[in-house]
């Protein structure tokens, strides 16, 4: 097995096919165009290939100073257990540390906690910081968000 690691985004069809192996799209319902846009909006990516076939992937979204979040750590099921995920994860962490980002977090798929702990991560305490937005609860924000969208349809922070 000869795995090649690259720091460039995979093409649309390859990321779609790899993402499909996770089952996550039953929830996200992301089109191939949306997946590639998510990848394009990441600051760092590492993709693993065997004979030009995408077999592993991970990406980082960061503010470049304080916080970085690792997303979409995926290794094709036929290639799991061969160290590919560890190489990708450790590569992303190395890039973040070299950029002197102070806080590195990740979203972990259910059942993968031991893998991440073996690679230097720890679970947040149950009473630790952090919350997640609950869809369907933004009724009171509707008017405010519509006003914001009219002012800034690109949702970009002005420098």
Backbone as JSON Lines, residues from 0, in Angstrom:
{"i":0,"aa":"X","n":[0.85,-1.18,0.0],"ca":[0.0,0.0,0.0],"c":[0.89,1.24,0.0]}
{"i":1,"aa":"X","n":[0.7,2.09,-0.99],"ca":[1.46,3.31,-1.1],"c":[0.5,4.49,-1.02]}
{"i":2,"aa":"X","n":[0.46,5.15,0.13],"ca":[-0.46,6.27,0.36],"c":[0.32,7.57,0.16]}
{"i":3,"aa":"X","n":[-0.26,8.46,-0.61],"ca":[0.31,9.79,-0.84],"c":[-0.58,10.82,-0.15]}
{"i":4,"aa":"X","n":[0.03,11.71,0.62],"ca":[-0.69,12.75,1.35],"c":[-0.47,14.08,0.65]}
{"i":5,"aa":"X","n":[-1.57,14.82,0.46],"ca":[-1.49,16.12,-0.2],"c":[-2.23,17.17,0.62]}
{"i":6,"aa":"X","n":[-1.77,18.39,0.51],"ca":[-2.42,19.5,1.24],"c":[-3.28,20.34,0.3]}
{"i":7,"aa":"X","n":[-3.81,19.69,-0.73],"ca":[-4.73,20.36,-1.65],"c":[-6.08,19.66,-1.6]}
{"i":8,"aa":"X","n":[-7.11,20.41,-1.88],"ca":[-8.47,19.87,-1.81],"c":[-8.71,18.84,-2.91]}
{"i":9,"aa":"X","n":[-9.41,17.76,-2.58],"ca":[-9.76,16.79,-3.6],"c":[-10.84,17.34,-4.53]}
{"i":10,"aa":"X","n":[-11.06,16.66,-5.64],"ca":[-12.11,17.13,-6.55],"c":[-13.5,16.77,-6.02]}
{"i":11,"aa":"X","n":[-14.49,17.37,-6.62],"ca":[-15.87,17.26,-6.17],"c":[-16.35,15.83,-6.09]}
{"i":12,"aa":"X","n":[-16.1,15.03,-7.1],"ca":[-16.61,13.66,-7.12],"c":[-15.93,12.8,-6.08]}
{"i":13,"aa":"X","n":[-14.64,13.01,-5.88],"ca":[-13.94,12.19,-4.9],"c":[-14.37,12.52,-3.47]}
{"i":14,"aa":"X","n":[-14.55,13.8,-3.15],"ca":[-14.99,14.14,-1.79],"c":[-16.42,13.66,-1.57]}
{"i":15,"aa":"X","n":[-17.27,13.76,-2.59],"ca":[-18.64,13.24,-2.49],"c":[-18.63,11.76,-2.19]}
{"i":16,"aa":"X","n":[-17.83,10.99,-2.94],"ca":[-17.79,9.54,-2.75],"c":[-17.25,9.15,-1.38]}
{"i":17,"aa":"X","n":[-16.2,9.84,-0.92],"ca":[-15.65,9.52,0.4],"c":[-16.64,9.92,1.49]}
{"i":18,"aa":"X","n":[-17.24,11.09,1.38],"ca":[-18.22,11.56,2.37],"c":[-19.39,10.58,2.46]}
{"i":19,"aa":"X","n":[-19.77,9.99,1.34],"ca":[-20.89,9.04,1.32],"c":[-20.61,7.81,2.18]}
{"i":20,"aa":"X","n":[-19.33,7.45,2.36],"ca":[-19.01,6.25,3.15],"c":[-19.31,6.43,4.63]}
{"i":21,"aa":"X","n":[-19.51,7.67,5.09],"ca":[-19.72,7.93,6.51],"c":[-21.17,7.81,6.94]}
{"i":22,"aa":"X","n":[-22.1,7.98,6.0],"ca":[-23.52,8.03,6.36],"c":[-23.95,9.38,6.89]}
{"i":23,"aa":"X","n":[-23.02,10.33,7.02],"ca":[-23.35,11.64,7.59],"c":[-24.34,12.41,6.72]}
{"i":24,"aa":"X","n":[-24.37,12.14,5.44],"ca":[-25.22,12.94,4.57],"c":[-26.7,12.64,4.73]}
{"i":25,"aa":"X","n":[-27.03,11.59,5.47],"ca":[-28.45,11.38,5.8],"c":[-28.95,12.54,6.64]}
{"i":26,"aa":"X","n":[-28.07,13.13,7.43],"ca":[-28.43,14.29,8.24],"c":[-28.19,15.59,7.49]}
{"i":27,"aa":"X","n":[-27.0,15.73,6.9],"ca":[-26.63,17.0,6.28],"c":[-27.32,17.25,4.95]}
{"i":28,"aa":"X","n":[-27.55,16.21,4.17],"ca":[-28.17,16.34,2.85],"c":[-27.44,17.39,1.98]}
{"i":29,"aa":"X","n":[-26.12,17.32,2.0],"ca":[-25.3,18.28,1.25],"c":[-25.09,17.79,-0.17]}
{"i":30,"aa":"X","n":[-25.24,18.7,-1.11],"ca":[-24.97,18.38,-2.51],"c":[-23.45,18.32,-2.71]}
{"i":31,"aa":"X","n":[-22.99,17.72,-3.81],"ca":[-21.55,17.73,-4.09],"c":[-20.98,19.15,-4.15]}
{"i":32,"aa":"X","n":[-21.76,20.09,-4.68],"ca":[-21.3,21.48,-4.75],"c":[-21.15,22.07,-3.35]}
{"i":33,"aa":"X","n":[-22.07,21.75,-2.45],"ca":[-21.96,22.25,-1.09],"c":[-20.77,21.64,-0.36]}
{"i":34,"aa":"X","n":[-20.52,20.36,-0.59],"ca":[-19.36,19.71,0.03],"c":[-18.07,20.37,-0.42]}
{"i":35,"aa":"X","n":[-17.94,20.6,-1.7],"ca":[-16.69,21.19,-2.2],"c":[-16.56,22.64,-1.74]}
{"i":36,"aa":"X","n":[-17.69,23.34,-1.57],"ca":[-17.64,24.71,-1.04],"c":[-17.17,24.7,0.43]}
{"i":37,"aa":"X","n":[-17.65,23.71,1.19],"ca":[-17.2,23.59,2.59],"c":[-15.69,23.34,2.64]}
{"i":38,"aa":"X","n":[-15.21,22.48,1.77],"ca":[-13.78,22.2,1.72],"c":[-13.01,23.46,1.3]}
{"i":39,"aa":"X","n":[-13.52,24.16,0.32],"ca":[-12.84,25.37,-0.18],"c":[-12.77,26.45,0.89]}
{"i":40,"aa":"X","n":[-13.72,26.47,1.82],"ca":[-13.72,27.47,2.88],"c":[-12.89,27.06,4.09]}
{"i":41,"aa":"X","n":[-12.17,25.97,3.98],"ca":[-11.28,25.51,5.04],"c":[-9.9,26.12,4.83]}
{"i":42,"aa":"X","n":[-9.21,26.35,5.93],"ca":[-7.87,26.94,5.83],"c":[-6.81,25.88,5.55]}
{"i":43,"aa":"X","n":[-6.98,24.68,6.09],"ca":[-6.02,23.6,5.9],"c":[-6.75,22.32,5.55]}
{"i":44,"aa":"X","n":[-6.2,21.55,4.64],"ca":[-6.75,20.22,4.32],"c":[-5.58,19.25,4.14]}
{"i":45,"aa":"X","n":[-5.85,18.01,4.44],"ca":[-4.94,16.93,4.09],"c":[-5.79,15.82,3.48]}
{"i":46,"aa":"X","n":[-5.4,15.39,2.31],"ca":[-6.09,14.32,1.59],"c":[-5.11,13.18,1.36]}
{"i":47,"aa":"X","n":[-5.59,11.95,1.53],"ca":[-4.76,10.77,1.35],"c":[-5.26,10.01,0.12]}
{"i":48,"aa":"X","n":[-4.32,9.63,-0.72],"ca":[-4.66,8.94,-1.98],"c":[-3.89,7.63,-2.09]}
{"i":49,"aa":"X","n":[-4.55,6.64,-2.64],"ca":[-3.88,5.43,-3.11],"c":[-4.18,5.34,-4.6]}
{"i":50,"aa":"X","n":[-3.16,5.39,-5.41],"ca":[-3.32,5.34,-6.88],"c":[-4.37,6.34,-7.36]}
{"i":51,"aa":"X","n":[-4.28,7.58,-6.89],"ca":[-5.17,8.68,-7.29],"c":[-6.61,8.53,-6.78]}
{"i":52,"aa":"X","n":[-6.89,7.53,-5.98],"ca":[-8.22,7.39,-5.36],"c":[-8.16,7.98,-3.96]}
{"i":53,"aa":"X","n":[-9.08,8.88,-3.66],"ca":[-9.15,9.49,-2.34],"c":[-9.59,8.44,-1.32]}
{"i":54,"aa":"X","n":[-8.74,8.2,-0.33],"ca":[-9.06,7.19,0.69],"c":[-9.12,7.77,2.09]}
{"i":55,"aa":"X","n":[-8.7,9.04,2.25],"ca":[-8.76,9.68,3.55],"c":[-8.75,11.19,3.41]}
{"i":56,"aa":"X","n":[-9.29,11.87,4.43],"ca":[-9.42,13.32,4.33],"c":[-9.65,13.91,5.71]}
{"i":57,"aa":"X","n":[-9.18,15.13,5.91],"ca":[-9.5,15.93,7.09],"c":[-9.27,17.39,6.75]}
{"i":58,"aa":"X","n":[-9.95,18.28,7.48],"ca":[-9.82,19.7,7.2],"c":[-9.92,20.51,8.48]}
{"i":59,"aa":"X","n":[-9.4,21.74,8.42],"ca":[-9.41,22.66,9.56],"c":[-10.04,23.97,9.15]}
{"i":60,"aa":"X","n":[-10.91,24.48,10.01],"ca":[-11.43,25.83,9.91],"c":[-10.91,26.56,11.14]}
{"i":61,"aa":"X","n":[-10.34,27.74,10.92],"ca":[-9.69,28.45,12.02],"c":[-9.77,29.96,11.86]}
{"i":62,"aa":"X","n":[-9.61,30.66,12.98],"ca":[-9.46,32.11,12.93],"c":[-7.99,32.48,12.75]}
{"i":63,"aa":"X","n":[-7.12,31.49,12.78],"ca":[-5.71,31.7,12.54],"c":[-4.9,32.14,13.74]}
{"i":64,"aa":"X","n":[-5.55,32.35,14.88],"ca":[-4.85,32.82,16.06],"c":[-5.24,32.0,17.29]}
{"i":65,"aa":"X","n":[-6.5,32.07,17.66],"ca":[-6.93,31.44,18.9],"c":[-7.48,30.03,18.72]}
{"i":66,"aa":"X","n":[-8.38,29.85,17.78],"ca":[-9.12,28.59,17.7],"c":[-9.03,27.93,16.33]}
{"i":67,"aa":"X","n":[-8.94,26.61,16.36],"ca":[-9.01,25.8,15.15],"c":[-9.93,24.63,15.43]}
{"i":68,"aa":"X","n":[-10.73,24.27,14.45],"ca":[-11.63,23.13,14.59],"c":[-11.35,22.17,13.43]}
{"i":69,"aa":"X","n":[-11.11,20.91,13.77],"ca":[-10.89,19.88,12.77],"c":[-12.24,19.25,12.45]}
{"i":70,"aa":"X","n":[-12.54,19.19,11.17],"ca":[-13.8,18.62,10.69],"c":[-13.54,17.5,9.69]}
{"i":71,"aa":"X","n":[-14.55,16.69,9.51],"ca":[-14.61,15.71,8.42],"c":[-13.4,14.8,8.35]}
{"i":72,"aa":"X","n":[-12.97,14.29,9.51],"ca":[-11.93,13.27,9.51],"c":[-12.56,11.98,8.98]}
{"i":73,"aa":"X","n":[-12.16,11.6,7.78],"ca":[-12.77,10.44,7.12],"c":[-11.68,9.56,6.55]}
{"i":74,"aa":"X","n":[-11.77,8.27,6.81],"ca":[-10.96,7.27,6.12],"c":[-11.92,6.24,5.56]}
{"i":75,"aa":"X","n":[-11.77,5.95,4.29],"ca":[-12.63,4.96,3.64],"c":[-12.61,3.68,4.46]}
{"i":76,"aa":"X","n":[-13.77,3.06,4.68],"ca":[-13.81,1.85,5.52],"c":[-12.83,0.75,5.11]}
{"i":77,"aa":"X","n":[-12.56,0.59,3.85],"ca":[-11.62,-0.45,3.4],"c":[-10.17,-0.13,3.75]}
{"i":78,"aa":"X","n":[-9.9,1.12,4.17],"ca":[-8.55,1.55,4.46],"c":[-8.34,1.9,5.94]}
{"i":79,"aa":"X","n":[-9.38,1.71,6.75],"ca":[-9.26,2.02,8.17],"c":[-8.35,1.01,8.87]}
{"i":80,"aa":"X","n":[-7.74,1.45,9.96],"ca":[-6.86,0.59,10.73],"c":[-5.45,0.47,10.16]}
{"i":81,"aa":"X","n":[-5.1,1.32,9.21],"ca":[-3.8,1.26,8.57],"c":[-2.94,2.5,8.85]}
{"i":82,"aa":"X","n":[-3.41,3.34,9.78],"ca":[-2.63,4.51,10.17],"c":[-2.89,5.76,9.34]}
{"i":83,"aa":"X","n":[-3.8,5.68,8.38],"ca":[-4.08,6.83,7.51],"c":[-4.72,7.96,8.31]}
{"i":84,"aa":"X","n":[-5.71,7.64,9.12],"ca":[-6.38,8.66,9.93],"c":[-5.42,9.34,10.89]}
{"i":85,"aa":"X","n":[-4.54,8.56,11.5],"ca":[-3.56,9.14,12.42],"c":[-2.61,10.07,11.68]}
{"i":86,"aa":"X","n":[-2.19,9.7,10.49],"ca":[-1.31,10.56,9.7],"c":[-2.0,11.89,9.37]}
{"i":87,"aa":"X","n":[-3.25,11.8,8.94],"ca":[-4.01,13.01,8.6],"c":[-4.19,13.88,9.84]}
{"i":88,"aa":"X","n":[-4.67,13.28,10.93],"ca":[-4.92,14.03,12.15],"c":[-3.64,14.68,12.67]}
{"i":89,"aa":"X","n":[-2.57,13.92,12.76],"ca":[-1.32,14.47,13.27],"c":[-0.77,15.55,12.35]}
{"i":90,"aa":"X","n":[-0.98,15.39,11.05],"ca":[-0.56,16.43,10.11],"c":[-1.33,17.72,10.31]}
{"i":91,"aa":"X","n":[-2.64,17.61,10.51],"ca":[-3.45,18.81,10.74],"c":[-3.06,19.5,12.05]}
{"i":92,"aa":"X","n":[-2.83,18.7,13.08],"ca":[-2.41,19.27,14.36],"c":[-1.06,19.98,14.2]}
{"i":93,"aa":"X","n":[-0.14,19.35,13.49],"ca":[1.18,19.96,13.26],"c":[1.06,21.3,12.54]}
{"i":94,"aa":"X","n":[0.21,21.35,11.52],"ca":[0.01,22.61,10.78],"c":[-0.53,23.69,11.73]}
{"i":95,"aa":"X","n":[-1.5,23.33,12.56],"ca":[-2.07,24.3,13.5],"c":[-1.04,24.76,14.51]}
{"i":96,"aa":"X","n":[-0.24,23.84,15.02],"ca":[0.79,24.21,16.0],"c":[1.86,25.1,15.37]}
{"i":97,"aa":"X","n":[2.24,24.77,14.14],"ca":[3.22,25.61,13.44],"c":[2.68,27.02,13.21]}
{"i":98,"aa":"X","n":[1.36,27.13,13.04],"ca":[0.72,28.44,12.88],"c":[0.48,29.13,14.22]}
{"i":99,"aa":"X","n":[0.89,28.46,15.31],"ca":[0.79,28.97,16.68],"c":[-0.65,29.2,17.12]}
{"i":100,"aa":"X","n":[-1.55,28.39,16.61],"ca":[-2.95,28.44,17.04],"c":[-3.03,27.81,18.42]}
{"i":101,"aa":"X","n":[-3.67,28.49,19.34],"ca":[-3.63,28.11,20.74],"c":[-4.58,26.98,21.13]}
{"i":102,"aa":"X","n":[-5.72,26.87,20.49],"ca":[-6.75,25.91,20.89],"c":[-7.17,25.09,19.66]}
{"i":103,"aa":"X","n":[-6.96,23.79,19.73],"ca":[-7.31,22.9,18.63],"c":[-8.37,21.93,19.12]}
{"i":104,"aa":"X","n":[-9.51,21.95,18.47],"ca":[-10.62,21.07,18.84],"c":[-11.04,20.26,17.62]}
{"i":105,"aa":"X","n":[-11.94,19.3,17.83],"ca":[-12.47,18.56,16.69],"c":[-13.85,18.03,17.0]}
{"i":106,"aa":"X","n":[-14.57,17.75,15.92],"ca":[-15.82,17.01,16.02],"c":[-15.47,15.55,15.84]}
{"i":107,"aa":"X","n":[-15.95,14.73,16.74],"ca":[-15.64,13.31,16.7],"c":[-16.89,12.51,16.35]}
{"i":108,"aa":"X","n":[-16.74,11.59,15.42],"ca":[-17.84,10.68,15.1],"c":[-18.06,9.75,16.29]}
{"i":109,"aa":"X","n":[-19.28,9.3,16.46],"ca":[-19.61,8.37,17.54],"c":[-18.75,7.12,17.39]}
{"i":110,"aa":"X","n":[-18.19,6.68,18.5],"ca":[-17.4,5.46,18.51],"c":[-15.93,5.65,18.19]}
{"i":111,"aa":"X","n":[-15.5,6.89,17.97],"ca":[-14.1,7.15,17.59],"c":[-13.28,7.79,18.71]}
{"i":112,"aa":"X","n":[-13.87,7.88,19.88],"ca":[-13.2,8.56,21.0],"c":[-11.82,7.97,21.29]}
{"i":113,"aa":"X","n":[-11.71,6.64,21.34],"ca":[-10.43,6.0,21.67],"c":[-9.36,6.39,20.65]}
{"i":114,"aa":"X","n":[-9.72,6.42,19.36],"ca":[-8.77,6.82,18.33],"c":[-8.23,8.22,18.61]}
{"i":115,"aa":"X","n":[-9.12,9.16,18.92],"ca":[-8.68,10.53,19.15],"c":[-7.86,10.64,20.44]}
{"i":116,"aa":"X","n":[-8.24,9.89,21.46],"ca":[-7.45,9.9,22.69],"c":[-6.03,9.37,22.44]}
{"i":117,"aa":"X","n":[-5.9,8.34,21.63],"ca":[-4.58,7.8,21.29],"c":[-3.73,8.82,20.54]}
{"i":118,"aa":"X","n":[-4.38,9.8,19.94],"ca":[-3.68,10.8,19.15],"c":[-3.65,12.16,19.84]}
{"i":119,"aa":"X","n":[-3.76,12.17,21.17],"ca":[-3.5,13.39,21.94],"c":[-4.7,14.24,22.29]}
{"i":120,"aa":"X","n":[-5.92,13.81,21.98],"ca":[-7.1,14.58,22.32],"c":[-7.76,14.02,23.56]}
{"i":121,"aa":"X","n":[-8.56,14.84,24.22],"ca":[-9.33,14.39,25.36],"c":[-10.76,14.89,25.21]}
{"i":122,"aa":"X","n":[-11.69,14.13,25.75],"ca":[-13.1,14.53,25.7],"c":[-13.32,15.72,26.63]}
{"i":123,"aa":"X","n":[-14.23,16.57,26.23],"ca":[-14.6,17.67,27.12],"c":[-15.36,17.11,28.3]}
{"i":124,"aa":"X","n":[-15.18,17.71,29.48],"ca":[-15.98,17.28,30.62],"c":[-17.46,17.53,30.35]}
{"i":125,"aa":"X","n":[-18.3,16.73,30.94],"ca":[-19.75,16.89,30.74],"c":[-20.19,18.29,31.07]}
{"i":126,"aa":"X","n":[-19.62,18.87,32.1],"ca":[-19.98,20.24,32.5],"c":[-19.03,21.27,31.89]}
{"i":127,"aa":"X","n":[-18.25,20.87,30.89],"ca":[-17.29,21.76,30.24],"c":[-17.98,22.79,29.37]}
{"i":128,"aa":"X","n":[-17.18,23.73,28.86],"ca":[-17.75,24.79,28.02],"c":[-18.19,24.23,26.67]}
{"i":129,"aa":"X","n":[-19.09,24.96,26.07],"ca":[-19.51,24.61,24.72],"c":[-20.98,24.31,24.63]}
{"i":130,"aa":"X","n":[-21.56,24.77,23.58],"ca":[-22.97,24.54,23.29],"c":[-23.1,24.32,21.8]}
{"i":131,"aa":"X","n":[-24.24,23.8,21.4],"ca":[-24.53,23.57,19.99],"c":[-25.9,24.15,19.7]}
{"i":132,"aa":"X","n":[-26.04,24.83,18.57],"ca":[-27.32,25.41,18.19],"c":[-28.31,24.3,17.89]}
{"i":133,"aa":"X","n":[-29.52,24.45,18.38],"ca":[-30.58,23.47,18.19],"c":[-31.51,23.97,17.09]}
{"i":134,"aa":"X","n":[-31.49,23.32,15.91],"ca":[-32.35,23.78,14.81],"c":[-33.82,23.86,15.24]}
{"i":135,"aa":"X","n":[-34.51,24.85,14.69],"ca":[-35.92,25.02,15.01],"c":[-36.17,25.93,16.18]}
{"i":136,"aa":"X","n":[-35.12,26.47,16.78],"ca":[-35.29,27.31,17.97],"c":[-35.02,28.78,17.68]}
{"i":137,"aa":"X","n":[-34.88,29.15,16.41],"ca":[-34.5,30.52,16.08],"c":[-35.7,31.4,15.73]}
{"i":138,"aa":"X","n":[-36.88,31.06,16.2],"ca":[-38.07,31.85,15.86],"c":[-37.9,33.31,16.21]}
{"i":139,"aa":"X","n":[-37.33,33.61,17.36],"ca":[-37.19,35.0,17.79],"c":[-36.11,35.73,17.02]}
{"i":140,"aa":"X","n":[-35.2,35.01,16.36],"ca":[-34.1,35.64,15.63],"c":[-34.45,35.94,14.18]}
{"i":141,"aa":"X","n":[-35.58,35.44,13.7],"ca":[-35.92,35.56,12.29],"c":[-35.81,36.95,11.72]}
{"i":142,"aa":"X","n":[-36.44,37.93,12.33],"ca":[-36.42,39.29,11.82],"c":[-35.01,39.87,11.86]}
{"i":143,"aa":"X","n":[-34.31,39.64,12.95],"ca":[-32.95,40.15,13.06],"c":[-32.06,39.55,11.98]}
{"i":144,"aa":"X","n":[-32.18,38.25,11.72],"ca":[-31.34,37.6,10.71],"c":[-31.69,38.11,9.32]}
{"i":145,"aa":"X","n":[-32.99,38.32,9.05],"ca":[-33.37,38.84,7.74],"c":[-32.75,40.22,7.53]}
{"i":146,"aa":"X","n":[-32.77,41.05,8.56],"ca":[-32.16,42.38,8.45],"c":[-30.67,42.26,8.19]}
{"i":147,"aa":"X","n":[-30.01,41.35,8.88],"ca":[-28.58,41.14,8.68],"c":[-28.3,40.69,7.25]}
{"i":148,"aa":"X","n":[-29.08,39.75,6.74],"ca":[-28.86,39.24,5.39],"c":[-29.04,40.33,4.34]}
{"i":149,"aa":"X","n":[-29.97,41.26,4.58],"ca":[-30.15,42.35,3.63],"c":[-28.95,43.29,3.64]}
{"i":150,"aa":"X","n":[-28.36,43.49,4.82],"ca":[-27.21,44.37,4.92],"c":[-25.94,43.72,4.37]}
{"i":151,"aa":"X","n":[-25.79,42.41,4.58],"ca":[-24.55,41.72,4.21],"c":[-24.87,40.34,3.66]}
{"i":152,"aa":"X","n":[-25.31,40.27,2.41],"ca":[-25.7,38.97,1.86],"c":[-24.55,37.97,1.79]}
{"i":153,"aa":"X","n":[-23.32,38.42,1.82],"ca":[-22.18,37.51,1.76],"c":[-21.75,37.0,3.13]}
{"i":154,"aa":"X","n":[-22.28,37.59,4.18],"ca":[-21.95,37.23,5.55],"c":[-20.45,37.26,5.82]}
{"i":155,"aa":"X","n":[-19.74,38.18,5.23],"ca":[-18.31,38.29,5.43],"c":[-18.02,39.37,6.45]}
{"i":156,"aa":"X","n":[-17.05,39.1,7.29],"ca":[-16.62,40.08,8.28],"c":[-15.79,41.13,7.56]}
{"i":157,"aa":"X","n":[-16.12,42.38,7.79],"ca":[-15.37,43.46,7.16],"c":[-14.07,43.68,7.89]}
{"i":158,"aa":"X","n":[-12.99,43.9,7.16],"ca":[-11.66,44.13,7.76],"c":[-11.52,45.59,8.14]}
